[in-house]
């Protein structure tokens, strides 16, 4: 092995899958079970309580988004949720099918939130809590704001066309250990 090979090997990112769920839908019991499993798994690793709460909070929002906003389609594995342990962070990936007419506004919202600094995100979060009521789906529009806030802006997304009516929104959220 050359010195270059050793350097590349030593700096290679280690990815350890901790929790994975794939199906064509998700129900409330599955969300609850996944969150219970996640907490148990996080207890096994030396992750401080503050980071554990951030991870759990973001995971909860991802799973609630999948549960509340997914379009049901027959495609196998159209819904996915994964938590990976990286070298010094946790990566949460979620994917769910969304009506093609709703995907662009969501992507624009994520881009807008990513462009805000921490203080602006916090102010927007507080404003939404004070001014906005609960929607017909049981939320106040805080999920994406909370995820960006907890991940300190480390959120990426992409869309994948499933058919002419539905696209999949894939979120990747990275929570660094502090």
The 8 nearest C-alpha neighbors of each residue, nearest first, counted from 0:
[[1, 4, 5, 2, 3, 8, 6, 7],
 [0, 2, 4, 3, 5, 6, 7, 8],
 [1, 3, 5, 4, 6, 0, 7, 8],
 [2, 4, 6, 1, 5, 7, 0, 8],
 [5, 3, 1, 7, 2, 6, 0, 8],
 [4, 6, 8, 2, 3, 7, 9, 1],
 [7, 5, 3, 9, 8, 4, 2, 10],
 [6, 8, 4, 10, 5, 9, 11, 3],
 [9, 7, 5, 11, 6, 10, 4, 3],
 [10, 8, 6, 7, 11, 5, 12, 4],
 [11, 9, 7, 8, 6, 12, 5, 13],
 [12, 10, 8, 9, 7, 13, 6, 86],
 [13, 11, 86, 10, 14, 85, 9, 8],
 [12, 14, 85, 86, 11, 15, 84, 10],
 [15, 13, 85, 84, 83, 12, 16, 86],
 [14, 16, 84, 83, 17, 85, 13, 82],
 [17, 15, 83, 18, 82, 84, 14, 19],
 [18, 16, 83, 82, 15, 84, 19, 40],
 [17, 19, 82, 81, 16, 37, 20, 83],
 [18, 20, 81, 80, 82, 21, 17, 16],
 [21, 19, 80, 79, 81, 22, 18, 78],
 [22, 20, 79, 76, 78, 80, 19, 23],
 [21, 23, 76, 78, 24, 75, 77, 79],
 [22, 24, 77, 76, 75, 78, 74, 73],
 [25, 23, 22, 78, 71, 26, 77, 69],
 [26, 24, 66, 29, 27, 30, 23, 22],
 [27, 25, 29, 28, 66, 30, 24, 31],
 [26, 28, 30, 29, 31, 25, 66, 32],
 [29, 27, 31, 30, 26, 32, 25, 33],
 [28, 30, 32, 26, 31, 27, 33, 25],
 [31, 29, 27, 33, 28, 32, 62, 34],
 [30, 32, 28, 34, 29, 33, 35, 27],
 [33, 31, 29, 35, 34, 30, 28, 36],
 [34, 32, 36, 30, 35, 31, 29, 37],
 [33, 35, 37, 31, 36, 32, 30, 38],
 [36, 34, 32, 38, 37, 33, 31, 39],
 [37, 35, 33, 39, 34, 38, 32, 40],
 [36, 38, 34, 40, 39, 35, 33, 41],
 [37, 39, 41, 35, 40, 36, 42, 34],
 [40, 38, 36, 42, 37, 41, 35, 43],
 [39, 41, 37, 43, 42, 38, 36, 44],
 [40, 42, 38, 43, 44, 39, 37, 51],
 [41, 43, 39, 40, 44, 38, 45, 46],
 [44, 42, 40, 41, 39, 45, 46, 38],
 [45, 43, 41, 42, 46, 40, 47, 39],
 [44, 46, 47, 43, 42, 41, 48, 51],
 [47, 45, 44, 51, 50, 48, 41, 42],
 [46, 48, 50, 49, 51, 45, 176, 52],
 [47, 49, 51, 50, 52, 46, 53, 42],
 [50, 48, 52, 51, 47, 53, 46, 54],
 [51, 49, 53, 52, 48, 47, 54, 176],
 [50, 52, 48, 54, 49, 53, 55, 47],
 [51, 53, 55, 49, 50, 54, 56, 48],
 [54, 52, 50, 56, 51, 55, 149, 57],
 [55, 53, 51, 57, 52, 56, 58, 50],
 [54, 56, 58, 52, 53, 57, 59, 51],
 [55, 57, 53, 59, 58, 54, 52, 60],
 [58, 56, 60, 54, 146, 59, 55, 53],
 [59, 57, 55, 61, 60, 56, 54, 62],
 [58, 60, 56, 62, 57, 61, 55, 63],
 [61, 59, 63, 57, 58, 62, 142, 64],
 [62, 60, 58, 64, 59, 63, 57, 65],
 [61, 63, 65, 59, 64, 60, 66, 58],
 [62, 64, 66, 60, 65, 61, 67, 59],
 [65, 63, 61, 67, 62, 66, 68, 60],
 [64, 66, 62, 69, 63, 68, 67, 95],
 [67, 65, 63, 64, 25, 68, 62, 69],
 [68, 66, 64, 65, 63, 69, 136, 137],
 [67, 69, 64, 65, 66, 70, 97, 63],
 [70, 68, 96, 65, 97, 95, 71, 67],
 [69, 71, 96, 97, 72, 98, 68, 165],
 [72, 70, 69, 24, 73, 23, 96, 77],
 [71, 73, 74, 70, 23, 77, 96, 24],
 [72, 74, 75, 23, 71, 77, 24, 76],
 [75, 73, 72, 77, 23, 76, 161, 22],
 [74, 76, 23, 77, 22, 73, 78, 21],
 [77, 75, 22, 21, 23, 78, 79, 74],
 [78, 76, 23, 75, 74, 95, 22, 96],
 [79, 77, 95, 76, 23, 22, 94, 21],
 [80, 78, 21, 94, 20, 93, 76, 77],
 [79, 81, 93, 20, 92, 19, 94, 21],
 [80, 82, 19, 92, 18, 91, 20, 93],
 [81, 83, 91, 18, 17, 90, 16, 92],
 [84, 82, 16, 90, 17, 15, 89, 85],
 [83, 85, 89, 15, 14, 16, 88, 90],
 [84, 86, 14, 88, 13, 87, 89, 83],
 [87, 85, 13, 88, 12, 84, 14, 89],
 [88, 86, 85, 176, 175, 89, 84, 177],
 [89, 87, 175, 85, 176, 174, 86, 84],
 [88, 90, 84, 174, 83, 85, 173, 175],
 [89, 91, 173, 83, 172, 82, 174, 84],
 [90, 92, 82, 172, 171, 81, 173, 83],
 [93, 91, 171, 81, 170, 80, 172, 82],
 [94, 92, 80, 170, 79, 169, 81, 61],
 [93, 95, 169, 79, 168, 78, 167, 170],
 [94, 96, 78, 167, 168, 69, 65, 77],
 [95, 97, 167, 69, 70, 166, 165, 168],
 [98, 96, 70, 69, 166, 165, 167, 99],
 [97, 99, 165, 100, 101, 164, 166, 70],
 [98, 100, 165, 164, 102, 101, 166, 97],
 [101, 99, 98, 102, 103, 164, 104, 97],
 [102, 100, 98, 99, 103, 104, 105, 97],
 [101, 103, 105, 99, 104, 100, 106, 97],
 [102, 104, 106, 105, 101, 107, 100, 99],
 [105, 103, 107, 106, 102, 101, 108, 100],
 [104, 106, 108, 102, 103, 107, 109, 101],
 [107, 105, 103, 109, 108, 104, 102, 110],
 [108, 106, 104, 110, 105, 109, 103, 111],
 [107, 109, 105, 111, 106, 110, 104, 112],
 [108, 110, 112, 106, 111, 107, 113, 105],
 [111, 109, 107, 113, 108, 112, 106, 114],
 [112, 110, 108, 114, 109, 113, 107, 115],
 [113, 111, 109, 114, 115, 110, 108, 144],
 [112, 114, 110, 152, 111, 115, 109, 147],
 [115, 113, 111, 112, 110, 116, 152, 109],
 [116, 114, 112, 113, 119, 120, 117, 111],
 [115, 117, 119, 118, 120, 114, 113, 152],
 [118, 116, 120, 119, 121, 115, 148, 151],
 [117, 119, 121, 120, 116, 122, 115, 123],
 [120, 118, 122, 116, 121, 117, 115, 123],
 [121, 119, 123, 117, 118, 122, 115, 124],
 [120, 122, 124, 118, 119, 123, 117, 125],
 [123, 121, 119, 125, 124, 120, 126, 118],
 [124, 122, 126, 120, 125, 121, 119, 127],
 [123, 125, 121, 127, 122, 126, 120, 128],
 [126, 124, 128, 122, 127, 123, 121, 129],
 [125, 127, 123, 129, 124, 128, 130, 122],
 [128, 126, 124, 131, 130, 125, 129, 123],
 [127, 129, 125, 126, 130, 131, 124, 139],
 [128, 130, 126, 127, 131, 125, 132, 124],
 [131, 129, 127, 128, 126, 132, 125, 139],
 [130, 132, 127, 128, 129, 139, 133, 126],
 [133, 131, 139, 134, 130, 128, 138, 129],
 [132, 134, 139, 138, 137, 135, 131, 136],
 [135, 133, 137, 138, 136, 139, 132, 140],
 [134, 136, 137, 133, 138, 139, 132, 67],
 [137, 135, 134, 138, 67, 133, 68, 139],
 [136, 138, 134, 135, 133, 139, 67, 140],
 [139, 137, 133, 134, 140, 136, 141, 135],
 [138, 140, 133, 141, 134, 132, 131, 137],
 [141, 139, 138, 142, 143, 127, 144, 134],
 [140, 142, 144, 139, 143, 145, 124, 127],
 [143, 141, 145, 144, 60, 140, 146, 64],
 [142, 144, 146, 145, 141, 147, 109, 140],
 [145, 143, 141, 147, 142, 146, 148, 124],
 [144, 146, 148, 142, 143, 147, 141, 149],
 [147, 145, 143, 149, 57, 148, 144, 150],
 [148, 146, 152, 150, 144, 145, 149, 151],
 [147, 149, 145, 151, 146, 150, 144, 120],
 [150, 148, 146, 151, 147, 53, 145, 57],
 [149, 151, 174, 147, 153, 152, 148, 146],
 [152, 150, 148, 149, 153, 147, 117, 174],
 [151, 153, 147, 113, 150, 154, 148, 112],
 [154, 152, 150, 173, 151, 172, 155, 147],
 [155, 153, 172, 152, 171, 173, 147, 156],
 [156, 154, 171, 170, 172, 153, 157, 169],
 [157, 155, 170, 169, 171, 154, 158, 168],
 [156, 158, 169, 168, 159, 170, 155, 167],
 [157, 159, 168, 167, 169, 166, 160, 156],
 [158, 160, 167, 166, 161, 168, 157, 169],
 [159, 161, 166, 162, 167, 165, 158, 163],
 [160, 162, 166, 165, 159, 167, 163, 164],
 [161, 163, 165, 164, 160, 166, 99, 159],
 [162, 164, 165, 161, 160, 99, 166, 98],
 [165, 163, 99, 162, 98, 166, 161, 100],
 [166, 164, 98, 99, 162, 97, 161, 163],
 [167, 165, 160, 161, 159, 96, 97, 99],
 [166, 168, 96, 159, 95, 158, 97, 169],
 [169, 167, 158, 94, 95, 157, 96, 170],
 [168, 170, 94, 157, 156, 93, 158, 167],
 [171, 169, 156, 93, 92, 155, 94, 172],
 [172, 170, 92, 155, 154, 91, 156, 173],
 [173, 171, 154, 91, 90, 153, 170, 92],
 [172, 174, 90, 153, 89, 150, 175, 154],
 [175, 173, 150, 89, 88, 90, 176, 172],
 [176, 174, 88, 87, 177, 173, 89, 150],
 [175, 177, 88, 87, 50, 174, 46, 89],
 [176, 175, 50, 47, 87, 49, 88, 174]]
